[in-house]
Amino acid sequence: MTEMILVFFRGKRGNIVSRLPNGKIALVNKKSTIVPKPGEKWVCKVDFERPKFAVITPITRIVKKEVKDILRYACGCEEVIARRYEEMPENQPPQHRIIHAGVCERCYQKYKDDIESISNIDLFNELITKKVSELESKIVELKNKKLEIQRTVWIEIQRLPPIPGSGDRKGRFPEYIDCPYCGQKIPVRQLKNGEFYECKCGARFIMSKTVDVEQGFWEKTWVQEYWSLKDLQREQEIQPELEKIDKEIKELEDQIKRISEIREKRLISELRKLGIIEVRYDVDRGTGKVTVTFRDGKTITGTFDDGFIFDVPEHIVNILSKLPVRNFIF
């Protein structure tokens, strides 16, 4: 017999009725011990239909229940990240959505300084992954800081305006330029062809003999020399700070390398406990096969496709997936 979800309401005669999708009035079977209330939703069984009406038997009431989105961490902790209400049969338990994640922040802060003592291999791997991710984030922050310092210097060093009449660039030269050494203003229009201009601080500048100053065309080498001196001066000022950042980046990269080596040794140790003496990959362009050899001579051959291993026991795949794709002989 057909089952469907129906909404009940009070009919013209005062009795509780519903309506089928085809428009027929649905009357509650007199043999039914359940009497729905107006406005309720029920899963109903259609007993029979007549041309103008149908007879139904209510089975299960539809109610709204709270459904949660639960973040389940590898360390065993759980966190409810969302709540909502969904309609479902009264006798059906809510199906909560489980989202698997790495290690919660509380457990990470608790174990991060003593990761090697963790016996659970999955928790150990997740702690290592989070630690590496944290170090990589610090490296990115330091590189951005270094770039921001350099960018600030580039912005500080104001370039000369474009040369008038050269292609589509438009602009005019300033009447004065600051000396890169002492900051004194140099009257650039007074520079003559082939002559040196010597600032009071001793800096010397020269114009090309073949350039007409009045037309505004300036000797390129002079411009480059002037600004390279100014660049060099500012770069020397920030060099100690940049070297300090580079040193911090190198230390973090060394930490990542050391932690990765610890993880690899631990995972290899877990494979040895399973009696595995060799893992061999035969992969070309991301696809191929992987062969696992045990101490007793037994072998398992699986397929490797785009980083995923198939046809190998799951507990072995869980370890191999955390190791680099290369041959191992224990």
C-alpha positions in Angstrom: 0.0 0.0 0.0 1.1 3.5 -0.7 2.6 5.6 2.0 2.9 9.4 1.9 3.3 12.4 4.1 0.1 14.3 4.7 -0.9 17.5 6.6 -4.2 17.3 8.6 -6.8 20.0 9.1 -10.3 20.3 10.4 -13.0 19.7 7.7 -16.4 21.4 7.2 -18.1 18.9 9.4 -15.6 19.4 12.2 -13.8 16.1 11.7 -10.0 15.8 11.1 -9.2 15.2 7.5 -6.3 15.6 5.0 -6.0 15.8 1.2 -4.1 13.6 -1.2 -1.8 15.0 -3.9 -4.5 14.2 -6.5 -7.0 16.5 -4.6 -9.1 13.8 -3.0 -10.3 14.3 0.6 -8.6 11.7 2.9 -10.6 10.5 5.8 -9.0 8.8 8.9 -9.8 5.1 9.1 -12.3 4.6 12.0 -10.3 1.5 13.1 -7.2 3.7 13.6 -6.3 4.3 17.3 -4.4 7.5 16.3 -6.3 10.8 16.0 -4.0 13.5 14.4 -4.4 17.1 15.4 -4.9 20.0 13.0 -1.7 21.2 11.5 0.3 18.0 12.2 2.2 16.1 9.5 2.0 12.3 9.5 3.3 9.5 7.4 0.1 7.8 6.3 -0.9 4.6 4.6 -3.6 4.8 2.0 -6.0 2.0 2.7 -8.2 2.5 -0.3 -9.5 5.2 -2.7 -13.0 6.0 -4.0 -13.9 8.4 -6.8 -14.4 11.3 -4.4 -12.5 10.4 -1.3 -9.8 8.1 0.3 -9.3 6.4 3.6 -6.0 6.6 5.3 -4.3 5.3 8.5 -1.7 7.5 10.2 1.5 5.7 11.0 4.2 8.0 12.3 4.1 11.7 13.1 6.5 14.1 11.4 8.3 16.3 13.9 11.2 18.8 13.8 14.4 17.6 15.4 17.7 19.3 16.0 20.5 18.1 13.7 24.1 19.1 14.4 27.2 19.5 12.3 29.9 18.0 14.5 33.6 18.6 13.9 35.3 15.4 15.1 39.1 15.7 15.6 41.7 13.0 15.3 42.5 13.5 19.0 38.9 12.4 19.9 37.5 15.8 20.8 34.3 17.0 19.2 32.9 20.5 18.5 29.4 21.4 17.4 29.8 24.0 14.6 26.2 24.3 13.4 22.7 23.5 14.5 19.5 23.3 12.5 16.1 21.7 12.7 14.9 19.2 10.1 11.6 17.4 9.7 11.7 13.6 10.2 9.6 10.7 11.5 9.1 10.9 15.3 10.7 7.4 15.8 13.8 8.2 13.7 16.9 9.5 15.4 18.5 12.6 13.9 21.3 12.0 11.5 24.1 14.3 12.6 26.7 15.4 10.1 30.2 14.3 11.1 33.2 16.3 9.7 36.6 14.8 10.3 39.5 17.2 11.1 43.0 17.1 12.3 43.9 18.0 15.9 42.0 20.5 18.0 43.9 23.6 19.2 43.7 22.6 22.9 45.3 19.2 22.4 47.8 20.6 20.0 49.0 23.1 22.6 49.1 20.3 25.1 51.2 17.8 23.0 53.1 20.0 20.5 56.3 20.1 22.6 56.3 16.3 23.2 54.9 14.9 19.9 57.4 12.0 19.8 55.9 10.4 22.9 52.5 10.0 21.3 51.8 6.3 20.8 48.7 6.6 18.6 50.1 6.8 15.0 47.1 8.8 13.6 47.3 11.4 16.4 51.1 11.5 16.0 50.7 12.2 12.3 48.1 14.9 12.7 50.2 16.7 15.3 53.2 16.6 13.0 51.0 17.9 10.1 49.6 20.8 12.2 53.1 21.6 13.5 54.5 21.8 9.9 51.5 23.9 8.8 52.1 26.3 11.7 55.8 26.6 10.8 55.0 27.1 7.1 52.5 29.9 8.0 55.3 31.6 9.9 57.6 31.4 6.9 54.9 32.9 4.7 54.4 35.8 7.2 58.2 36.4 7.3 58.5 36.4 3.5 55.5 38.8 3.3 57.2 41.0 6.0 60.4 41.1 4.0 58.6 41.9 0.8 56.6 44.7 2.5 59.9 46.3 3.8 61.4 46.1 0.3 58.1 47.5 -1.3 58.1 50.4 1.2 61.6 51.3 0.2 60.7 51.2 -3.5 57.8 53.5 -2.8 60.0 55.9 -0.9 62.4 56.2 -3.8 60.5 58.5 -6.0 61.3 58.0 -9.7 61.8 60.8 -12.2 58.8 61.8 -14.2 58.5 60.3 -17.7 60.5 62.0 -20.5 58.4 64.4 -22.6 57.9 63.4 -26.3 59.2 59.8 -25.8 56.4 57.5 -27.1 53.1 57.7 -25.2 54.7 58.8 -21.9 53.9 62.4 -20.9 55.3 64.5 -18.1 57.7 67.3 -17.2 61.0 67.2 -15.3 61.2 68.8 -11.9 63.2 71.9 -11.5 65.1 70.5 -8.5 66.2 67.0 -7.5 67.3 66.0 -4.0 71.0 64.9 -3.7 71.0 61.2 -2.6 73.8 62.0 -0.1 73.0 65.2 1.6 69.4 65.9 0.5 70.3 69.4 -0.9 68.2 70.5 -3.8 70.0 70.4 -7.2 68.8 72.8 -9.9 68.7 70.3 -12.7 68.0 72.9 -15.4 71.4 74.4 -14.7 73.2 71.2 -15.7 74.9 71.8 -19.1 76.0 69.3 -21.7 79.3 67.6 -20.9 79.7 69.4 -17.7 79.9 68.1 -14.2 77.7 69.4 -11.4 79.3 69.0 -8.0 77.1 69.2 -4.9 78.3 70.9 -1.7 78.7 67.4 -0.2 81.0 66.3 -3.0 78.6 64.3 -5.2 79.2 64.8 -8.9 76.8 64.4 -11.8 77.4 64.8 -15.6 75.2 65.4 -18.6 75.8 63.8 -22.0 77.3 66.0 -24.7 74.8 64.7 -27.3 71.7 65.6 -25.3 69.8 68.9 -25.7 68.9 70.0 -22.2 66.4 72.6 -23.4 64.4 69.9 -25.1 64.1 68.0 -21.9 65.9 64.8 -23.1 68.2 63.5 -20.3 71.1 61.2 -20.6 69.9 57.8 -19.5 73.1 56.7 -17.8 73.1 59.7 -15.5 69.5 59.0 -14.4 70.3 55.4 -13.7 73.5 56.3 -11.8 71.6 58.9 -9.7 68.8 56.5 -8.7 71.1 53.5 -8.2 73.0 55.6 -5.6 69.8 56.5 -3.8 68.6 52.8 -4.0 71.9 51.5 -2.6 71.8 53.9 0.3 68.3 52.8 1.4 69.0 49.1 0.7 72.1 49.3 3.0 69.9 50.8 5.7 67.4 47.9 5.6 69.9 45.1 5.0 70.4 44.1 8.7 66.7 43.7 9.1 66.4 41.6 5.9 69.3 39.4 7.0 67.6 38.8 10.4 64.4 37.7 8.6 66.3 35.4 6.3 68.0 33.8 9.3 64.6 33.2 11.0 63.2 31.7 7.7 66.3 29.3 7.6 65.7 28.2 11.2 62.0 27.5 10.5 62.9 25.5 7.3 65.4 23.5 9.3 62.7 22.7 11.9 60.3 21.5 9.2 63.0 19.3 7.8 63.8 17.8 11.2 60.1 17.2 12.0 59.5 15.5 8.6 62.4 13.2 9.2 61.0 12.2 12.6 57.6 11.5 11.0 59.2 9.3 8.3 61.2 7.3 10.8 58.1 6.7 12.9 55.9 5.6 10.0 58.6 3.3 8.7 58.8 1.8 12.2 55.0 1.2 12.1 55.4 -0.7 8.7 58.1 -2.8 10.3 55.8 -3.8 13.1 53.3 -5.1 10.4 56.1 -7.4 9.1 56.7 -5.3 5.9 60.3 -5.4 4.6 59.9 -3.6 1.3 57.6 -1.1 -0.5 58.2 -0.7 -4.2 56.5 1.7 -6.6 56.4 1.3 -10.3 54.8 4.6 -11.3 54.8 6.6 -14.5 53.1 10.0 -14.8 51.1 9.5 -11.6 49.8 6.0 -12.3 51.2 2.5 -11.9 51.4 -0.2 -9.2 52.7 -0.5 -5.7 54.1 -3.8 -4.3 54.3 -4.5 -0.5 56.6 -7.4 0.5 56.3 -9.0 4.0 58.9 -10.8 6.0 57.4 -14.2 5.4 57.7 -13.7 1.6 54.1 -12.8 1.0 53.4 -9.9 -1.4 50.5 -7.6 -2.0 50.2 -5.7 -5.3 47.9 -2.7 -5.6 47.3 0.1 -8.1 48.5 3.7 -7.7 46.6 6.4 -9.3 47.0 10.2 -8.7 48.3 9.8 -5.2 45.7 7.1 -4.1 46.5 3.4 -3.4 43.9 0.7 -4.2 43.7 -3.1 -3.5 45.9 -2.8 -0.4 44.6 -3.3 3.1 43.3 0.0 4.6 45.6 0.0 7.7 48.7 -0.2 5.4 47.3 2.5 3.0 46.8 4.8 6.0 50.6 4.7 6.7 51.8 4.7 3.0 49.6 7.7 2.2 51.6 9.7 4.8 55.0 8.8 3.3 56.6 10.1 0.1 56.2 8.1 -3.1 59.5 6.3 -3.3 60.9 2.8 -2.7 61.6 1.7 0.9 63.7 -1.3 1.9 63.7 -2.0 5.6 
